[in-house]
Amino acid sequence: MLRVFREKKFFPACRIGRFNQILLGITIISSLAKDRIDKSLALIKLFNNSQYFHKVDLK
């Protein structure tokens, strides 16, 4: 795993983009699991509201 992080800078950004998104998702999920329930629920509500407004703007 350390070798992957060391060699990551040699790859183009388009190749490491998806990998970084997956790592970011795992980090967010793990931090939500460790956090309090009310904080995670507030973040989930915020995320759902941003998704809703994004859909409204697309219409």
Chimera marker file (.cmm) of the C-alpha trace (Angstrom):
<marker_set name="trace">
<marker id="1" x="0.000" y="0.000" z="0.000" r="1" g="1" b="0" radius="0.5"/>
<marker id="2" x="2.840" y="2.402" z="0.725" r="1" g="1" b="0" radius="0.5"/>
<marker id="3" x="4.292" y="1.689" z="-2.701" r="1" g="1" b="0" radius="0.5"/>
<marker id="4" x="0.989" y="2.680" z="-4.280" r="1" g="1" b="0" radius="0.5"/>
<marker id="5" x="1.075" y="6.042" z="-2.515" r="1" g="1" b="0" radius="0.5"/>
<marker id="6" x="4.718" y="6.559" z="-3.473" r="1" g="1" b="0" radius="0.5"/>
<marker id="7" x="4.113" y="5.752" z="-7.146" r="1" g="1" b="0" radius="0.5"/>
<marker id="8" x="0.840" y="7.669" z="-7.309" r="1" g="1" b="0" radius="0.5"/>
<marker id="9" x="2.512" y="10.932" z="-8.289" r="1" g="1" b="0" radius="0.5"/>
<marker id="10" x="3.931" y="9.341" z="-11.447" r="1" g="1" b="0" radius="0.5"/>
<marker id="11" x="0.484" y="8.523" z="-12.834" r="1" g="1" b="0" radius="0.5"/>
<marker id="12" x="-1.666" y="11.071" z="-14.668" r="1" g="1" b="0" radius="0.5"/>
<marker id="13" x="-4.370" y="12.766" z="-12.655" r="1" g="1" b="0" radius="0.5"/>
<marker id="14" x="-7.125" y="11.032" z="-14.637" r="1" g="1" b="0" radius="0.5"/>
<marker id="15" x="-5.891" y="7.618" z="-13.479" r="1" g="1" b="0" radius="0.5"/>
<marker id="16" x="-5.692" y="8.470" z="-9.771" r="1" g="1" b="0" radius="0.5"/>
<marker id="17" x="-8.921" y="10.483" z="-9.728" r="1" g="1" b="0" radius="0.5"/>
<marker id="18" x="-11.210" y="7.501" z="-9.191" r="1" g="1" b="0" radius="0.5"/>
<marker id="19" x="-8.828" y="6.003" z="-6.618" r="1" g="1" b="0" radius="0.5"/>
<marker id="20" x="-8.785" y="9.268" z="-4.672" r="1" g="1" b="0" radius="0.5"/>
<marker id="21" x="-12.584" y="9.460" z="-4.774" r="1" g="1" b="0" radius="0.5"/>
<marker id="22" x="-12.845" y="5.942" z="-3.352" r="1" g="1" b="0" radius="0.5"/>
<marker id="23" x="-10.337" y="6.795" z="-0.600" r="1" g="1" b="0" radius="0.5"/>
<marker id="24" x="-12.263" y="9.986" z="0.193" r="1" g="1" b="0" radius="0.5"/>
<marker id="25" x="-15.529" y="8.051" z="0.431" r="1" g="1" b="0" radius="0.5"/>
<marker id="26" x="-13.966" y="5.479" z="2.760" r="1" g="1" b="0" radius="0.5"/>
<marker id="27" x="-12.513" y="8.256" z="4.912" r="1" g="1" b="0" radius="0.5"/>
<marker id="28" x="-15.856" y="10.064" z="5.155" r="1" g="1" b="0" radius="0.5"/>
<marker id="29" x="-17.738" y="6.860" z="6.004" r="1" g="1" b="0" radius="0.5"/>
<marker id="30" x="-15.226" y="5.842" z="8.669" r="1" g="1" b="0" radius="0.5"/>
<marker id="31" x="-15.239" y="9.317" z="10.218" r="1" g="1" b="0" radius="0.5"/>
<marker id="32" x="-19.042" y="9.288" z="10.272" r="1" g="1" b="0" radius="0.5"/>
<marker id="33" x="-19.020" y="5.880" z="11.962" r="1" g="1" b="0" radius="0.5"/>
<marker id="34" x="-16.685" y="7.169" z="14.682" r="1" g="1" b="0" radius="0.5"/>
<marker id="35" x="-18.576" y="10.427" z="15.116" r="1" g="1" b="0" radius="0.5"/>
<marker id="36" x="-21.713" y="11.023" z="17.171" r="1" g="1" b="0" radius="0.5"/>
<marker id="37" x="-25.016" y="10.016" z="15.646" r="1" g="1" b="0" radius="0.5"/>
<marker id="38" x="-26.500" y="13.522" z="15.676" r="1" g="1" b="0" radius="0.5"/>
<marker id="39" x="-23.502" y="14.988" z="13.857" r="1" g="1" b="0" radius="0.5"/>
<marker id="40" x="-23.572" y="12.284" z="11.193" r="1" g="1" b="0" radius="0.5"/>
<marker id="41" x="-27.316" y="12.726" z="10.763" r="1" g="1" b="0" radius="0.5"/>
<marker id="42" x="-26.807" y="16.472" z="10.329" r="1" g="1" b="0" radius="0.5"/>
<marker id="43" x="-24.144" y="15.842" z="7.682" r="1" g="1" b="0" radius="0.5"/>
<marker id="44" x="-26.394" y="13.335" z="5.901" r="1" g="1" b="0" radius="0.5"/>
<marker id="45" x="-29.235" y="15.876" z="5.917" r="1" g="1" b="0" radius="0.5"/>
<marker id="46" x="-26.884" y="18.519" z="4.541" r="1" g="1" b="0" radius="0.5"/>
<marker id="47" x="-25.747" y="16.129" z="1.802" r="1" g="1" b="0" radius="0.5"/>
<marker id="48" x="-29.347" y="15.229" z="0.921" r="1" g="1" b="0" radius="0.5"/>
<marker id="49" x="-30.307" y="18.905" z="0.765" r="1" g="1" b="0" radius="0.5"/>
<marker id="50" x="-27.398" y="19.690" z="-1.545" r="1" g="1" b="0" radius="0.5"/>
<marker id="51" x="-28.406" y="16.776" z="-3.791" r="1" g="1" b="0" radius="0.5"/>
<marker id="52" x="-32.006" y="18.041" z="-3.813" r="1" g="1" b="0" radius="0.5"/>
<marker id="53" x="-31.037" y="21.590" z="-4.733" r="1" g="1" b="0" radius="0.5"/>
<marker id="54" x="-28.719" y="20.256" z="-7.420" r="1" g="1" b="0" radius="0.5"/>
<marker id="55" x="-31.617" y="18.338" z="-8.969" r="1" g="1" b="0" radius="0.5"/>
<marker id="56" x="-33.816" y="21.431" z="-8.790" r="1" g="1" b="0" radius="0.5"/>
<marker id="57" x="-31.157" y="23.517" z="-10.553" r="1" g="1" b="0" radius="0.5"/>
<marker id="58" x="-30.882" y="20.909" z="-13.324" r="1" g="1" b="0" radius="0.5"/>
<marker id="59" x="-34.589" y="21.303" z="-14.085" r="1" g="1" b="0" radius="0.5"/>
<link id1="1" id2="2" r="1" g="1" b="0" radius="0.2"/>
<link id1="2" id2="3" r="1" g="1" b="0" radius="0.2"/>
<link id1="3" id2="4" r="1" g="1" b="0" radius="0.2"/>
<link id1="4" id2="5" r="1" g="1" b="0" radius="0.2"/>
<link id1="5" id2="6" r="1" g="1" b="0" radius="0.2"/>
<link id1="6" id2="7" r="1" g="1" b="0" radius="0.2"/>
<link id1="7" id2="8" r="1" g="1" b="0" radius="0.2"/>
<link id1="8" id2="9" r="1" g="1" b="0" radius="0.2"/>
<link id1="9" id2="10" r="1" g="1" b="0" radius="0.2"/>
<link id1="10" id2="11" r="1" g="1" b="0" radius="0.2"/>
<link id1="11" id2="12" r="1" g="1" b="0" radius="0.2"/>
<link id1="12" id2="13" r="1" g="1" b="0" radius="0.2"/>
<link id1="13" id2="14" r="1" g="1" b="0" radius="0.2"/>
<link id1="14" id2="15" r="1" g="1" b="0" radius="0.2"/>
<link id1="15" id2="16" r="1" g="1" b="0" radius="0.2"/>
<link id1="16" id2="17" r="1" g="1" b="0" radius="0.2"/>
<link id1="17" id2="18" r="1" g="1" b="0" radius="0.2"/>
<link id1="18" id2="19" r="1" g="1" b="0" radius="0.2"/>
<link id1="19" id2="20" r="1" g="1" b="0" radius="0.2"/>
<link id1="20" id2="21" r="1" g="1" b="0" radius="0.2"/>
<link id1="21" id2="22" r="1" g="1" b="0" radius="0.2"/>
<link id1="22" id2="23" r="1" g="1" b="0" radius="0.2"/>
<link id1="23" id2="24" r="1" g="1" b="0" radius="0.2"/>
<link id1="24" id2="25" r="1" g="1" b="0" radius="0.2"/>
<link id1="25" id2="26" r="1" g="1" b="0" radius="0.2"/>
<link id1="26" id2="27" r="1" g="1" b="0" radius="0.2"/>
<link id1="27" id2="28" r="1" g="1" b="0" radius="0.2"/>
<link id1="28" id2="29" r="1" g="1" b="0" radius="0.2"/>
<link id1="29" id2="30" r="1" g="1" b="0" radius="0.2"/>
<link id1="30" id2="31" r="1" g="1" b="0" radius="0.2"/>
<link id1="31" id2="32" r="1" g="1" b="0" radius="0.2"/>
<link id1="32" id2="33" r="1" g="1" b="0" radius="0.2"/>
<link id1="33" id2="34" r="1" g="1" b="0" radius="0.2"/>
<link id1="34" id2="35" r="1" g="1" b="0" radius="0.2"/>
<link id1="35" id2="36" r="1" g="1" b="0" radius="0.2"/>
<link id1="36" id2="37" r="1" g="1" b="0" radius="0.2"/>
<link id1="37" id2="38" r="1" g="1" b="0" radius="0.2"/>
<link id1="38" id2="39" r="1" g="1" b="0" radius="0.2"/>
<link id1="39" id2="40" r="1" g="1" b="0" radius="0.2"/>
<link id1="40" id2="41" r="1" g="1" b="0" radius="0.2"/>
<link id1="41" id2="42" r="1" g="1" b="0" radius="0.2"/>
<link id1="42" id2="43" r="1" g="1" b="0" radius="0.2"/>
<link id1="43" id2="44" r="1" g="1" b="0" radius="0.2"/>
<link id1="44" id2="45" r="1" g="1" b="0" radius="0.2"/>
<link id1="45" id2="46" r="1" g="1" b="0" radius="0.2"/>
<link id1="46" id2="47" r="1" g="1" b="0" radius="0.2"/>
<link id1="47" id2="48" r="1" g="1" b="0" radius="0.2"/>
<link id1="48" id2="49" r="1" g="1" b="0" radius="0.2"/>
<link id1="49" id2="50" r="1" g="1" b="0" radius="0.2"/>
<link id1="50" id2="51" r="1" g="1" b="0" radius="0.2"/>
<link id1="51" id2="52" r="1" g="1" b="0" radius="0.2"/>
<link id1="52" id2="53" r="1" g="1" b="0" radius="0.2"/>
<link id1="53" id2="54" r="1" g="1" b="0" radius="0.2"/>
<link id1="54" id2="55" r="1" g="1" b="0" radius="0.2"/>
<link id1="55" id2="56" r="1" g="1" b="0" radius="0.2"/>
<link id1="56" id2="57" r="1" g="1" b="0" radius="0.2"/>
<link id1="57" id2="58" r="1" g="1" b="0" radius="0.2"/>
<link id1="58" id2="59" r="1" g="1" b="0" radius="0.2"/>
</marker_set>
